Amino acid sequence: MKRVLKWTAIGLVSIVVLALLVVYSVSEYRLRQTFDVAATPIIIPADFASRAHGQQIYATRGCEGCHGEGMKGKVFFDEKNIARLVAPNVPKVIRGYTDAELARLLRHGIRPNGRGVAVMPSSMFYYLDDQDVGALIAHLRSLPVKPDTLPPTDIRILARVGLLTGQYKLEPLTITHDAPRPPKGPDPAALGRYVAMSACTECHGMKLEGAPDTPALSIVAGYSAAEFAKLMREGVPRDGRKLDLMAEVARGRFSHFTDEEVSGLHAYLSKQSAGTVATTKPPM
């Protein structure tokens, strides 16, 4: 009997070890996957107005939320058995990037070595036009390099299982790399669509249809222009409830949108009535 139990235990341990080896090997292969998207030239402006515009893009798209003040880098997620995710020190790291490589990183989530990034919302930044990407890069290049003592990113067992099952994907796998980008104009609704696609999809989905913890943005059809402006500037919904994430994002990011951008966003979103808010999703 003892002999049977011994070999049963050995068999079970062997299966576990083999499973761990498969998970590690396949997940590592996916983490090291490379993507063939060309780094195309982009014009980087040098005038003060363009750099100021780049700072506004930087603020409204929430770069410091992950990378910390001055983009000096920080650990923005650390959960046992899942992962430690570290946003790098951007001013230091991008010294090794050409402007074209940096534009590709932002829009396509691809590093100079061809490998993809995780978590950074390149699927949203993809929709920024050349003018905004160029201005953003100009601003990033102007930031001073600050010292850091950042630990390395660590992808742990549960995240690796997620990579194996497709629950987690590198950012380039979520992007249609030749999709057309919506223009900013000429009418307010067109500007609003541009802002929505390049600023709202991170939380509300690529079709703005919402997610388990965020509403579909067709809900904006029930907001007046003034109510929507208050939501965007202060994070206060039309019924006055206290919001957490939206309030934080509105005050920290969306308050930097121009009045024209907020009005355009309302003009566009208030027409999106095809998808109604599911009862399982919270109202905004």
LOMI-126433 format. One record per residue (C-alpha): residue number from 1; residue in one letter; chain; y negated, x, z negated. Coordinates in Angstrom, 2 decimals, decimal comma, always signed. Example, Ala and Ser with C-alpha at 12.3 -4.5 7.8 and 13.67 -1.06 7.14 Angstrom:
PT   pos   code   unit         v         u         w
PT     1      a      A     +4,50    +12,30     -7,80
PT     2      s      A     +1,06    +13,67     -7,14
//
This chain:
PT   pos   code   unit         v         u         w
PT     1      m      A     +0,00     +0,00     +0,00
PT     2      k      A     -2,39     +2,79     -0,92
PT     3      r      A     -1,62     +4,45     +2,38
PT     4      v      A     -2,50     +1,24     +4,28
PT     5      l      A     -5,77     +0,87     +2,38
PT     6      k      A     -6,64     +4,50     +3,03
PT     7      w      A     -6,17     +4,20     +6,78
PT     8      t      A     -7,96     +0,85     +6,83
PT     9      a      A    -10,95     +2,46     +5,09
PT    10      i      A    -10,88     +5,38     +7,50
PT    11      g      A    -10,77     +2,96    +10,42
PT    12      l      A    -13,71     +0,95     +9,12
PT    13      v      A    -15,77     +4,07     +8,49
PT    14      s      A    -14,97     +5,31    +11,99
PT    15      i      A    -16,09     +2,01    +13,51
PT    16      v      A    -19,36     +2,11    +11,54
PT    17      v      A    -20,03     +5,72    +12,55
PT    18      l      A    -19,26     +4,95    +16,19
PT    19      a      A    -21,54     +1,90    +16,10
PT    20      l      A    -24,36     +3,99    +14,61
PT    21      l      A    -23,88     +6,64    +17,28
PT    22      v      A    -24,07     +3,99    +20,02
PT    23      v      A    -27,20     +2,44    +18,49
PT    24      y      A    -28,89     +5,81    +18,13
PT    25      s      A    -27,88     +7,07    +21,59
PT    26      v      A    -28,89     +3,94    +23,50
PT    27      s      A    -32,13     +3,44    +21,55
PT    28      e      A    -33,06     +7,09    +22,02
PT    29      y      A    -32,40     +6,77    +25,74
PT    30      r      A    -34,75     +3,78    +25,89
PT    31      l      A    -37,42     +5,56    +23,86
PT    32      r      A    -37,26     +8,51    +26,27
PT    33      q      A    -37,28     +6,35    +29,39
PT    34      t      A    -39,93     +7,37    +31,94
PT    35      f      A    -41,95     +5,13    +34,24
PT    36      d      A    -43,15     +5,84    +37,75
PT    37      v      A    -46,71     +4,52    +37,84
PT    38      a      A    -49,35     +6,73    +39,42
PT    39      a      A    -52,38     +7,91    +37,46
PT    40      t      A    -55,20     +6,92    +39,80
PT    41      p      A    -58,73     +8,40    +39,67
PT    42      i      A    -61,41     +6,49    +37,80
PT    43      i      A    -65,16     +7,01    +37,53
PT    44      i      A    -66,39     +7,84    +34,02
PT    45      p      A    -70,11     +7,08    +33,57
PT    46      a      A    -72,39     +9,44    +31,71
PT    47      d      A    -75,49     +7,28    +31,13
PT    48      f      A    -76,40     +5,91    +27,70
PT    49      a      A    -76,13     +2,23    +28,69
PT    50      s      A    -72,57     +2,68    +29,94
PT    51      r      A    -71,51     +4,53    +26,79
PT    52      a      A    -73,04     +1,73    +24,70
PT    53      h      A    -71,07     -0,78    +26,76
PT    54      g      A    -67,95     +1,30    +26,13
PT    55      q      A    -68,62     +1,11    +22,40
PT    56      q      A    -68,76     -2,69    +22,69
PT    57      i      A    -65,42     -2,76    +24,55
PT    58      y      A    -64,04     -0,48    +21,83
PT    59      a      A    -65,24     -2,84    +19,09
PT    60      t      A    -64,15     -6,12    +20,69
PT    61      r      A    -60,68     -4,85    +21,59
PT    62      g      A    -59,97     -3,67    +18,05
PT    63      c      A    -59,17     +0,00    +18,61
PT    64      e      A    -59,92     +0,97    +15,01
PT    65      g      A    -57,54     -1,70    +13,72
PT    66      c      A    -54,60     +0,60    +14,45
PT    67      h      A    -56,22     +4,02    +14,82
PT    68      g      A    -58,55     +3,88    +11,84
PT    69      e      A    -62,24     +4,67    +11,47
PT    70      g      A    -63,44     +7,00    +14,17
PT    71      m      A    -59,96     +6,83    +15,74
PT    72      k      A    -58,76     +9,64    +13,46
PT    73      g      A    -55,31     +8,04    +13,27
PT    74      k      A    -53,37     +6,31    +10,53
PT    75      v      A    -50,00     +4,90     +9,51
PT    76      f      A    -50,39     +1,23    +10,42
PT    77      f      A    -46,83     +0,07     +9,75
PT    78      d      A    -44,20     +1,44     +7,38
PT    79      e      A    -41,18     -0,64     +6,43
PT    80      k      A    -37,94     +0,73     +5,05
PT    81      n      A    -35,09     +0,62     +7,58
PT    82      i      A    -37,42     -0,62    +10,34
PT    83      a      A    -39,99     +2,00    +11,32
PT    84      r      A    -42,98     +4,08    +10,36
PT    85      l      A    -45,51     +3,65    +13,16
PT    86      v      A    -48,36     +6,12    +13,34
PT    87      a      A    -51,40     +5,66    +15,57
PT    88      p      A    -52,48     +9,13    +16,69
PT    89      n      A    -55,78    +10,93    +16,23
PT    90      v      A    -57,29     +9,81    +19,54
PT    91      p      A    -60,23    +12,25    +19,93
PT    92      k      A    -57,83    +15,16    +19,35
PT    93      v      A    -54,94    +13,86    +21,47
PT    94      i      A    -56,96    +12,86    +24,54
PT    95      r      A    -58,30    +16,39    +24,97
PT    96      g      A    -54,97    +16,98    +26,71
PT    97      y      A    -55,39    +13,98    +29,03
PT    98      t      A    -57,20    +13,78    +32,34
PT    99      d      A    -59,37    +10,69    +32,77
PT   100      a      A    -56,82     +9,23    +35,18
PT   101      e      A    -54,00     +9,81    +32,68
PT   102      l      A    -56,02     +8,19    +29,91
PT   103      a      A    -56,75     +5,17    +32,12
PT   104      r      A    -53,02     +4,89    +32,86
PT   105      l      A    -52,20     +5,08    +29,16
PT   106      l      A    -54,66     +2,30    +28,38
PT   107      r      A    -53,67     -0,01    +31,21
PT   108      h      A    -49,99     +0,77    +31,68
PT   109      g      A    -48,86     +2,21    +28,35
PT   110      i      A    -47,60     +5,42    +29,94
PT   111      r      A    -48,16     +8,90    +28,55
PT   112      p      A    -48,82    +11,98    +30,75
PT   113      n      A    -45,11    +12,89    +30,52
PT   114      g      A    -44,16     +9,48    +31,92
PT   115      r      A    -42,81     +8,04    +28,69
PT   116      g      A    -43,91     +4,64    +27,45
PT   117      v      A    -45,73     +3,78    +24,26
PT   118      a      A    -44,74     +1,09    +21,79
PT   119      v      A    -47,00     -1,47    +20,10
PT   120      m      A    -50,33     -0,49    +21,74
PT   121      p      A    -51,45     -3,61    +23,64
PT   122      s      A    -51,63     -2,08    +27,12
PT   123      s      A    -50,42     -5,42    +28,50
PT   124      m      A    -53,82     -6,74    +27,38
PT   125      f      A    -55,86     -3,66    +28,32
PT   126      y      A    -54,29     -3,86    +31,79
PT   127      y      A    -56,78     -6,61    +32,63
PT   128      l      A    -59,87     -4,52    +31,89
PT   129      d      A    -61,65     -3,70    +35,15
PT   130      d      A    -62,63     -0,20    +36,28
PT   131      q      A    -66,15     -0,50    +34,90
PT   132      d      A    -64,93     -1,40    +31,40
PT   133      v      A    -62,11     +1,16    +31,37
PT   134      g      A    -64,51     +3,87    +32,54
PT   135      a      A    -67,07     +2,93    +29,89
PT   136      l      A    -64,39     +2,81    +27,19
PT   137      i      A    -63,13     +6,26    +28,13
PT   138      a      A    -66,71     +7,57    +28,06
PT   139      h      A    -67,04     +6,28    +24,51
PT   140      l      A    -63,68     +7,69    +23,41
PT   141      r      A    -64,61    +11,11    +24,83
PT   142      s      A    -67,81    +11,05    +22,77
PT   143      l      A    -66,04    +10,64    +19,43
PT   144      p      A    -65,90    +13,77    +17,25
PT   145      v      A    -62,53    +15,25    +16,40
PT   146      k      A    -61,68    +14,87    +12,72
PT   147      p      A    -58,82    +16,63    +10,91
PT   148      d      A    -55,76    +14,61     +9,97
PT   149      t      A    -52,50    +14,99     +8,05
PT   150      l      A    -50,52    +12,30     +9,81
PT   151      p      A    -46,74    +12,09     +9,42
PT   152      p      A    -44,62    +11,58    +12,55
PT   153      t      A    -43,59     +8,17    +13,82
PT   154      d      A    -40,07     +7,36    +12,63
PT   155      i      A    -37,97     +4,73    +14,40
PT   156      r      A    -35,35     +3,58    +11,89
PT   157      i      A    -32,07     +1,74    +12,19
PT   158      l      A    -33,26     -1,90    +12,44
PT   159      a      A    -35,90     -1,05    +15,03
PT   160      r      A    -33,27     +0,88    +16,98
PT   161      v      A    -30,99     -2,15    +16,91
PT   162      g      A    -33,94     -4,17    +18,17
PT   163      l      A    -34,37     -1,74    +21,06
PT   164      l      A    -30,67     -2,05    +21,83
PT   165      t      A    -30,72     -5,87    +21,86
PT   166      g      A    -34,03     -6,19    +23,70
PT   167      q      A    -35,90     -7,63    +20,71
PT   168      y      A    -38,31     -4,69    +20,94
PT   169      k      A    -39,49     -3,18    +24,21
PT   170      l      A    -41,72     -0,30    +25,18
PT   171      e      A    -45,06     -1,54    +26,42
PT   172      p      A    -44,60     -0,64    +30,12
PT   173      l      A    -41,63     -3,01    +30,27
PT   174      t      A    -43,91     -5,95    +29,38
PT   175      i      A    -46,44     -5,30    +32,16
PT   176      t      A    -46,48     -6,36    +35,80
PT   177      h      A    -48,04     -3,12    +36,98
PT   178      d      A    -49,36     -4,44    +40,30
PT   179      a      A    -50,66     -7,80    +39,04
PT   180      p      A    -54,18     -8,74    +40,23
PT   181      r      A    -56,94     -8,51    +37,65
PT   182      p      A    -59,26    -11,52    +37,24
PT   183      p      A    -62,87    -10,70    +38,13
PT   184      k      A    -65,69    -11,17    +35,63
PT   185      g      A    -67,61    -13,70    +37,67
PT   186      p      A    -69,55    -15,17    +39,22
PT   187      d      A    -69,45    -18,30    +37,04
PT   188      p      A    -69,09    -18,52    +33,22
PT   189      a      A    -65,49    -19,76    +33,38
PT   190      a      A    -64,48    -16,72    +35,46
PT   191      l      A    -66,10    -14,44    +32,89
PT   192      g      A    -64,25    -16,38    +30,19
PT   193      r      A    -60,93    -15,91    +31,93
PT   194      y      A    -61,57    -12,17    +32,14
PT   195      v      A    -62,39    -12,01    +28,43
PT   196      a      A    -59,37    -14,15    +27,50
PT   197      m      A    -56,92    -12,02    +29,47
PT   198      s      A    -58,34     -8,73    +28,18
PT   199      a      A    -58,94     -9,70    +24,55
PT   200      c      A    -56,87    -12,71    +23,44
PT   201      t      A    -53,37    -12,17    +24,81
PT   202      e      A    -52,38     -9,70    +22,09
PT   203      c      A    -52,00    -12,58    +19,61
PT   204      h      A    -51,87    -15,70    +21,79
PT   205      g      A    -49,46    -14,56    +24,50
PT   206      m      A    -49,90    -13,52    +28,11
PT   207      k      A    -50,27    -17,15    +29,19
PT   208      l      A    -52,39    -18,01    +26,13
PT   209      e      A    -49,69    -20,52    +25,20
PT   210      g      A    -49,49    -19,32    +21,60
PT   211      a      A    -46,74    -17,81    +19,48
PT   212      p      A    -44,87    -18,92    +16,34
PT   213      d      A    -47,88    -18,02    +14,17
PT   214      t      A    -50,76    -18,56    +16,62
PT   215      p      A    -51,87    -21,68    +18,50
PT   216      a      A    -52,09    -22,25    +22,22
PT   217      l      A    -55,70    -21,72    +23,26
PT   218      s      A    -55,78    -25,11    +24,99
PT   219      i      A    -56,84    -26,24    +21,51
PT   220      v      A    -60,35    -25,02    +22,37
PT   221      a      A    -60,73    -28,19    +24,48
PT   222      g      A    -61,40    -29,94    +21,17
PT   223      y      A    -64,27    -27,61    +20,21
PT   224      s      A    -67,92    -28,01    +21,06
PT   225      a      A    -69,72    -24,89    +22,24
PT   226      a      A    -71,40    -24,53    +18,82
PT   227      e      A    -68,12    -25,00    +16,92
PT   228      f      A    -66,40    -22,44    +19,11
PT   229      a      A    -69,23    -19,94    +18,65
PT   230      k      A    -68,88    -20,31    +14,86
PT   231      l      A    -65,15    -19,70    +15,14
PT   232      m      A    -65,68    -16,56    +17,22
PT   233      r      A    -68,50    -15,15    +15,10
PT   234      e      A    -67,31    -16,09    +11,62
PT   235      g      A    -63,67    -17,12    +11,94
PT   236      v      A    -64,44    -20,64    +10,67
PT   237      p      A    -62,61    -23,47    +12,52
PT   238      r      A    -64,12    -26,86    +13,24
PT   239      d      A    -62,56    -28,43    +10,12
PT   240      g      A    -63,87    -25,65     +7,89
PT   241      r      A    -60,46    -24,44     +6,68
PT   242      k      A    -60,05    -20,87     +5,50
PT   243      l      A    -58,28    -18,74     +8,08
PT   244      d      A    -56,86    -15,29     +7,40
PT   245      l      A    -56,09    -13,29    +10,55
PT   246      m      A    -58,52    -15,11    +12,83
PT   247      a      A    -61,32    -14,77    +10,29
PT   248      e      A    -60,68    -11,04     +9,99
PT   249      v      A    -60,50    -10,55    +13,75
PT   250      a      A    -63,57    -12,71    +14,40
PT   251      r      A    -65,78    -10,85    +11,93
PT   252      g      A    -64,45     -7,40    +12,79
PT   253      r      A    -64,08     -7,70    +16,57
PT   254      f      A    -65,17    -10,91    +18,24
PT   255      s      A    -68,58    -10,96    +16,54
PT   256      h      A    -69,42     -8,09    +18,92
PT   257      f      A    -69,01    -10,26    +22,02
PT   258      t      A    -72,24    -11,20    +23,75
PT   259      d      A    -73,44    -14,81    +23,74
PT   260      e      A    -72,65    -14,90    +27,46
PT   261      e      A    -69,05    -13,80    +26,84
PT   262      v      A    -68,54    -16,37    +24,06
PT   263      s      A    -70,01    -19,14    +26,21
PT   264      g      A    -67,88    -18,09    +29,15
PT   265      l      A    -64,77    -17,99    +26,99
PT   266      h      A    -65,47    -21,52    +25,80
PT   267      a      A    -66,10    -22,67    +29,38
PT   268      y      A    -62,73    -21,30    +30,47
PT   269      l      A    -60,57    -22,20    +27,47
PT   270      s      A    -61,96    -25,70    +27,08
PT   271      k      A    -60,52    -26,48    +30,53
PT   272      q      A    -57,03    -25,28    +29,62
PT   273      s      A    -55,48    -28,60    +28,73
PT   274      a      A    -52,19    -28,29    +30,62
PT   275      g      A    -50,37    -26,80    +27,62
PT   276      t      A    -50,71    -28,83    +24,43
PT   277      v      A    -50,31    -27,30    +21,00
PT   278      a      A    -46,75    -27,66    +19,76
PT   279      t      A    -46,33    -29,28    +16,39
PT   280      t      A    -44,61    -26,13    +15,12
PT   281      k      A    -47,73    -24,08    +15,73
PT   282      p      A    -50,62    -24,13    +13,27
PT   283      p      A    -53,98    -25,49    +14,37
PT   284      m      A    -56,73    -22,94    +14,81
//
